[in-house]
């Protein structure tokens, strides 16, 4: 528990929120709570952060995700860059 002490010293006050107490039970609230826990873990352990990022992002970037429609992802990136899919010519 010694690693928590620096965080408590930075902000020794309890967290205050105006959120409704049941707000955390929604799927979005649960996702937020999970991500808050993950980011807290990452902030304490950079090696975990690298591993977490690798599990989350690298399969998508490398096209290794079985659920990834690579053509749709490419088209979305091209559109975001202002390039039409028809004019794109990979090298």
ROMAR-106848 format. One record per atom (N, C-alpha, C, O): residue number from 0; residue in one letter; x negated, y negated, z negated. Coordinates in steps of 0.05 Angstrom, whole numbers, plus 5000, padded with zeros to 4 digits. Last residue first. Example, Ala and Ser with C-alpha at 12.3 -4.5 7.8 and 13.67 -1.06 7.14 Angstrom:
BEGIN
1 / S / 4743 / 5045 / 4858
1 / S / 4727 / 5021 / 4857
1 / S / 4742 / 4999 / 4843
1 / S / 4732 / 4977 / 4839
0 / A / 4736 / 5114 / 4844
0 / A / 4754 / 5090 / 4844
0 / A / 4736 / 5066 / 4844
0 / A / 4715 / 5066 / 4831
This chain:
BEGIN
90 / X / 4975 / 4957 / 6043
90 / X / 4949 / 4961 / 6056
90 / X / 4938 / 4988 / 6049
90 / X / 4917 / 4996 / 6059
89 / X / 5045 / 4948 / 6058
89 / X / 5023 / 4957 / 6040
89 / X / 4998 / 4962 / 6056
89 / X / 4998 / 4970 / 6079
88 / X / 5081 / 4895 / 6076
88 / X / 5065 / 4916 / 6089
88 / X / 5042 / 4925 / 6071
88 / X / 5023 / 4910 / 6068
87 / X / 5142 / 4864 / 6072
87 / X / 5120 / 4875 / 6057
87 / X / 5107 / 4898 / 6073
87 / X / 5120 / 4917 / 6081
86 / X / 5188 / 4849 / 6098
86 / X / 5162 / 4836 / 6108
86 / X / 5138 / 4847 / 6093
86 / X / 5115 / 4841 / 6100
85 / X / 5228 / 4877 / 6072
85 / X / 5223 / 4882 / 6101
85 / X / 5197 / 4871 / 6110
85 / X / 5184 / 4883 / 6128
84 / X / 5230 / 4855 / 6021
84 / X / 5219 / 4882 / 6024
84 / X / 5213 / 4889 / 6054
84 / X / 5195 / 4904 / 6059
83 / X / 5205 / 4788 / 6017
83 / X / 5227 / 4806 / 6025
83 / X / 5215 / 4834 / 6029
83 / X / 5192 / 4837 / 6039
82 / X / 5182 / 4755 / 5960
82 / X / 5174 / 4769 / 5984
82 / X / 5197 / 4788 / 5992
82 / X / 5207 / 4803 / 5974
81 / X / 5183 / 4732 / 5910
81 / X / 5193 / 4716 / 5933
81 / X / 5186 / 4729 / 5959
81 / X / 5185 / 4715 / 5980
80 / X / 5172 / 4761 / 5866
80 / X / 5150 / 4746 / 5877
80 / X / 5158 / 4730 / 5902
80 / X / 5141 / 4716 / 5914
79 / X / 5220 / 4786 / 5858
79 / X / 5211 / 4767 / 5837
79 / X / 5188 / 4750 / 5848
79 / X / 5185 / 4727 / 5839
78 / X / 5219 / 4820 / 5903
78 / X / 5239 / 4798 / 5901
78 / X / 5231 / 4777 / 5881
78 / X / 5234 / 4753 / 5886
77 / X / 5178 / 4854 / 5888
77 / X / 5175 / 4838 / 5912
77 / X / 5194 / 4814 / 5911
77 / X / 5187 / 4791 / 5917
76 / X / 5201 / 4878 / 5843
76 / X / 5177 / 4863 / 5840
76 / X / 5172 / 4844 / 5864
76 / X / 5165 / 4821 / 5861
75 / X / 5245 / 4904 / 5868
75 / X / 5250 / 4884 / 5846
75 / X / 5225 / 4867 / 5843
75 / X / 5228 / 4842 / 5839
74 / X / 5218 / 4939 / 5902
74 / X / 5236 / 4918 / 5913
74 / X / 5241 / 4896 / 5893
74 / X / 5241 / 4873 / 5900
73 / X / 5193 / 4972 / 5864
73 / X / 5177 / 4956 / 5883
73 / X / 5194 / 4933 / 5894
73 / X / 5184 / 4911 / 5895
72 / X / 5239 / 4996 / 5841
72 / X / 5220 / 4980 / 5825
72 / X / 5203 / 4962 / 5842
72 / X / 5199 / 4938 / 5836
71 / X / 5260 / 5023 / 5885
71 / X / 5276 / 5002 / 5872
71 / X / 5258 / 4984 / 5855
71 / X / 5262 / 4959 / 5855
70 / X / 5218 / 5059 / 5894
70 / X / 5225 / 5040 / 5915
70 / X / 5241 / 5017 / 5903
70 / X / 5237 / 4993 / 5910
69 / X / 5218 / 5089 / 5846
69 / X / 5195 / 5073 / 5853
69 / X / 5201 / 5052 / 5875
69 / X / 5191 / 5030 / 5873
68 / X / 5256 / 5100 / 5796
68 / X / 5260 / 5098 / 5825
68 / X / 5239 / 5079 / 5835
68 / X / 5242 / 5054 / 5833
67 / X / 5241 / 5140 / 5743
67 / X / 5234 / 5115 / 5756
67 / X / 5240 / 5117 / 5786
67 / X / 5228 / 5135 / 5800
66 / X / 5245 / 5186 / 5715
66 / X / 5269 / 5171 / 5719
66 / X / 5265 / 5145 / 5735
66 / X / 5284 / 5131 / 5741
65 / X / 5194 / 5206 / 5709
65 / X / 5212 / 5220 / 5727
65 / X / 5238 / 5205 / 5733
65 / X / 5251 / 5210 / 5753
64 / X / 5138 / 5165 / 5712
64 / X / 5163 / 5169 / 5699
64 / X / 5182 / 5183 / 5718
64 / X / 5187 / 5174 / 5740
63 / X / 5092 / 5151 / 5739
63 / X / 5094 / 5178 / 5728
63 / X / 5120 / 5184 / 5714
63 / X / 5124 / 5207 / 5705
62 / X / 5076 / 5103 / 5760
62 / X / 5097 / 5117 / 5774
62 / X / 5100 / 5146 / 5764
62 / X / 5109 / 5163 / 5779
61 / X / 5041 / 5071 / 5733
61 / X / 5029 / 5092 / 5749
61 / X / 5050 / 5108 / 5765
61 / X / 5043 / 5124 / 5782
60 / X / 5077 / 5039 / 5705
60 / X / 5058 / 5027 / 5723
60 / X / 5046 / 5047 / 5742
60 / X / 5041 / 5041 / 5766
59 / X / 5103 / 5078 / 5674
59 / X / 5118 / 5062 / 5693
59 / X / 5099 / 5050 / 5713
59 / X / 5105 / 5051 / 5737
58 / X / 5061 / 5099 / 5642
58 / X / 5076 / 5117 / 5660
58 / X / 5092 / 5101 / 5681
58 / X / 5096 / 5111 / 5703
57 / X / 5044 / 5050 / 5615
57 / X / 5028 / 5063 / 5635
57 / X / 5043 / 5083 / 5653
57 / X / 5038 / 5083 / 5677
56 / X / 5083 / 5035 / 5575
56 / X / 5079 / 5020 / 5600
56 / X / 5065 / 5036 / 5621
56 / X / 5073 / 5035 / 5645
55 / X / 5086 / 5072 / 5531
55 / X / 5109 / 5057 / 5541
55 / X / 5106 / 5046 / 5569
55 / X / 5124 / 5049 / 5586
54 / X / 5038 / 5095 / 5520
54 / X / 5061 / 5112 / 5522
54 / X / 5084 / 5098 / 5536
54 / X / 5100 / 5110 / 5550
53 / X / 5006 / 5049 / 5517
53 / X / 5000 / 5069 / 5537
53 / X / 5024 / 5087 / 5541
53 / X / 5030 / 5094 / 5564
52 / X / 5027 / 5023 / 5473
52 / X / 5029 / 5010 / 5499
52 / X / 5025 / 5031 / 5521
52 / X / 5039 / 5030 / 5541
51 / X / 5012 / 5061 / 5434
51 / X / 5040 / 5055 / 5438
51 / X / 5044 / 5042 / 5466
51 / X / 5063 / 5050 / 5480
50 / X / 4956 / 5058 / 5437
50 / X / 4969 / 5083 / 5442
50 / X / 4999 / 5078 / 5449
50 / X / 5009 / 5090 / 5468
49 / X / 4949 / 5005 / 5421
49 / X / 4939 / 5014 / 5448
49 / X / 4953 / 5039 / 5455
49 / X / 4961 / 5043 / 5478
48 / X / 4971 / 5006 / 5370
48 / X / 4982 / 4989 / 5390
48 / X / 4974 / 4997 / 5418
48 / X / 4990 / 4997 / 5437
47 / X / 4937 / 5040 / 5343
47 / X / 4964 / 5049 / 5347
47 / X / 4977 / 5032 / 5369
47 / X / 4992 / 5043 / 5386
46 / X / 4893 / 5005 / 5342
46 / X / 4891 / 5031 / 5357
46 / X / 4919 / 5042 / 5362
46 / X / 4924 / 5053 / 5384
45 / X / 4911 / 4963 / 5308
45 / X / 4908 / 4959 / 5337
45 / X / 4905 / 4984 / 5353
45 / X / 4914 / 4985 / 5376
44 / X / 4951 / 4961 / 5258
44 / X / 4934 / 4982 / 5269
44 / X / 4931 / 4978 / 5299
44 / X / 4948 / 4989 / 5314
43 / X / 4984 / 4918 / 5244
43 / X / 4966 / 4929 / 5223
43 / X / 4945 / 4948 / 5235
43 / X / 4923 / 4951 / 5224
42 / X / 5013 / 4909 / 5289
42 / X / 4997 / 4887 / 5278
42 / X / 4978 / 4896 / 5257
42 / X / 4957 / 4883 / 5253
41 / X / 5039 / 4958 / 5296
41 / X / 5018 / 4950 / 5315
41 / X / 5001 / 4928 / 5304
41 / X / 4977 / 4928 / 5308
40 / X / 5075 / 4955 / 5254
40 / X / 5055 / 4976 / 5253
40 / X / 5032 / 4969 / 5272
40 / X / 5008 / 4972 / 5265
39 / X / 5106 / 4913 / 5272
39 / X / 5092 / 4910 / 5246
39 / X / 5069 / 4931 / 5245
39 / X / 5048 / 4925 / 5235
38 / X / 5126 / 4935 / 5318
38 / X / 5108 / 4912 / 5320
38 / X / 5093 / 4907 / 5294
38 / X / 5070 / 4899 / 5295
37 / X / 5158 / 4976 / 5296
37 / X / 5136 / 4983 / 5314
37 / X / 5116 / 4960 / 5315
37 / X / 5092 / 4964 / 5313
36 / X / 5196 / 4946 / 5267
36 / X / 5178 / 4965 / 5253
36 / X / 5154 / 4972 / 5270
36 / X / 5131 / 4973 / 5260
35 / X / 5219 / 4918 / 5309
35 / X / 5206 / 4903 / 5287
35 / X / 5187 / 4921 / 5272
35 / X / 5165 / 4913 / 5265
34 / X / 5241 / 4961 / 5338
34 / X / 5220 / 4946 / 5349
34 / X / 5205 / 4929 / 5328
34 / X / 5180 / 4926 / 5330
33 / X / 5281 / 4977 / 5300
33 / X / 5260 / 4995 / 5309
33 / X / 5236 / 4980 / 5320
33 / X / 5213 / 4986 / 5314
32 / X / 5312 / 4930 / 5298
32 / X / 5299 / 4940 / 5274
32 / X / 5276 / 4959 / 5281
32 / X / 5255 / 4958 / 5268
31 / X / 5330 / 4929 / 5351
31 / X / 5314 / 4907 / 5341
31 / X / 5299 / 4916 / 5316
31 / X / 5275 / 4910 / 5313
30 / X / 5360 / 4975 / 5352
30 / X / 5337 / 4973 / 5370
30 / X / 5319 / 4951 / 5360
30 / X / 5294 / 4954 / 5360
29 / X / 5400 / 4961 / 5315
29 / X / 5382 / 4984 / 5310
29 / X / 5357 / 4983 / 5327
29 / X / 5335 / 4989 / 5318
28 / X / 5423 / 4919 / 5342
28 / X / 5411 / 4914 / 5316
28 / X / 5392 / 4937 / 5309
28 / X / 5370 / 4932 / 5297
27 / X / 5444 / 4946 / 5386
27 / X / 5425 / 4925 / 5390
27 / X / 5409 / 4919 / 5364
27 / X / 5385 / 4915 / 5365
26 / X / 5481 / 4980 / 5360
26 / X / 5459 / 4991 / 5375
26 / X / 5436 / 4971 / 5380
26 / X / 5413 / 4977 / 5378
25 / X / 5495 / 4956 / 5294
25 / X / 5501 / 4957 / 5322
25 / X / 5477 / 4969 / 5337
25 / X / 5455 / 4969 / 5326
24 / X / 5478 / 4949 / 5243
24 / X / 5488 / 4975 / 5249
24 / X / 5496 / 4978 / 5279
24 / X / 5501 / 5000 / 5288
23 / X / 5464 / 4897 / 5231
23 / X / 5442 / 4916 / 5238
23 / X / 5452 / 4944 / 5246
23 / X / 5437 / 4960 / 5255
22 / X / 5510 / 4872 / 5215
22 / X / 5500 / 4867 / 5242
22 / X / 5478 / 4887 / 5250
22 / X / 5475 / 4893 / 5274
21 / X / 5530 / 4874 / 5165
21 / X / 5535 / 4897 / 5182
21 / X / 5523 / 4894 / 5210
21 / X / 5525 / 4912 / 5226
20 / X / 5518 / 4823 / 5143
20 / X / 5504 / 4847 / 5133
20 / X / 5508 / 4872 / 5151
20 / X / 5490 / 4888 / 5152
19 / X / 5506 / 4771 / 5190
19 / X / 5526 / 4787 / 5176
19 / X / 5513 / 4813 / 5168
19 / X / 5498 / 4825 / 5183
18 / X / 5451 / 4727 / 5181
18 / X / 5465 / 4748 / 5196
18 / X / 5485 / 4763 / 5178
18 / X / 5481 / 4766 / 5154
17 / X / 5420 / 4690 / 5158
17 / X / 5449 / 4684 / 5158
17 / X / 5465 / 4705 / 5173
17 / X / 5489 / 4702 / 5178
16 / X / 5367 / 4707 / 5113
16 / X / 5380 / 4708 / 5139
16 / X / 5409 / 4701 / 5136
16 / X / 5421 / 4705 / 5115
15 / X / 5303 / 4709 / 5084
15 / X / 5330 / 4698 / 5083
15 / X / 5342 / 4699 / 5111
15 / X / 5329 / 4691 / 5130
14 / X / 5257 / 4749 / 5050
14 / X / 5268 / 4741 / 5075
14 / X / 5297 / 4732 / 5072
14 / X / 5313 / 4744 / 5058
13 / X / 5223 / 4723 / 4992
13 / X / 5241 / 4743 / 5005
13 / X / 5251 / 4732 / 5032
13 / X / 5253 / 4707 / 5035
12 / X / 5155 / 4699 / 4994
12 / X / 5184 / 4695 / 4989
12 / X / 5200 / 4716 / 5003
12 / X / 5192 / 4727 / 5024
11 / X / 5102 / 4701 / 5007
11 / X / 5111 / 4716 / 4983
11 / X / 5141 / 4714 / 4978
11 / X / 5151 / 4727 / 4959
10 / X / 5066 / 4703 / 5057
10 / X / 5093 / 4696 / 5055
10 / X / 5105 / 4711 / 5031
10 / X / 5118 / 4732 / 5035
9 / X / 5012 / 4717 / 5047
9 / X / 5019 / 4696 / 5067
9 / X / 5047 / 4686 / 5063
9 / X / 5052 / 4662 / 5065
8 / X / 5018 / 4758 / 5010
8 / X / 5005 / 4733 / 5002
8 / X / 5010 / 4711 / 5021
8 / X / 5013 / 4688 / 5013
7 / X / 5041 / 4797 / 5041
7 / X / 5057 / 4786 / 5019
7 / X / 5045 / 4760 / 5009
7 / X / 5059 / 4742 / 5001
6 / X / 4999 / 4809 / 5075
6 / X / 5024 / 4798 / 5087
6 / X / 5041 / 4785 / 5065
6 / X / 5052 / 4763 / 5069
5 / X / 4961 / 4830 / 5039
5 / X / 4955 / 4805 / 5054
5 / X / 4980 / 4792 / 5065
5 / X / 4983 / 4768 / 5066
4 / X / 4990 / 4876 / 5019
4 / X / 4985 / 4854 / 5002
4 / X / 4978 / 4828 / 5018
4 / X / 4988 / 4807 / 5011
3 / X / 4992 / 4919 / 5053
3 / X / 5015 / 4901 / 5052
3 / X / 5009 / 4876 / 5037
3 / X / 5022 / 4855 / 5042
2 / X / 4947 / 4950 / 5045
2 / X / 4948 / 4935 / 5070
2 / X / 4972 / 4916 / 5070
2 / X / 4973 / 4897 / 5087
1 / X / 4957 / 4978 / 4998
1 / X / 4939 / 4955 / 4997
1 / X / 4940 / 4937 / 5022
1 / X / 4935 / 4913 / 5020
0 / X / 4984 / 5024 / 5000
0 / X / 5000 / 5000 / 5000
0 / X / 4983 / 4975 / 5000
0 / X / 4994 / 4953 / 5002
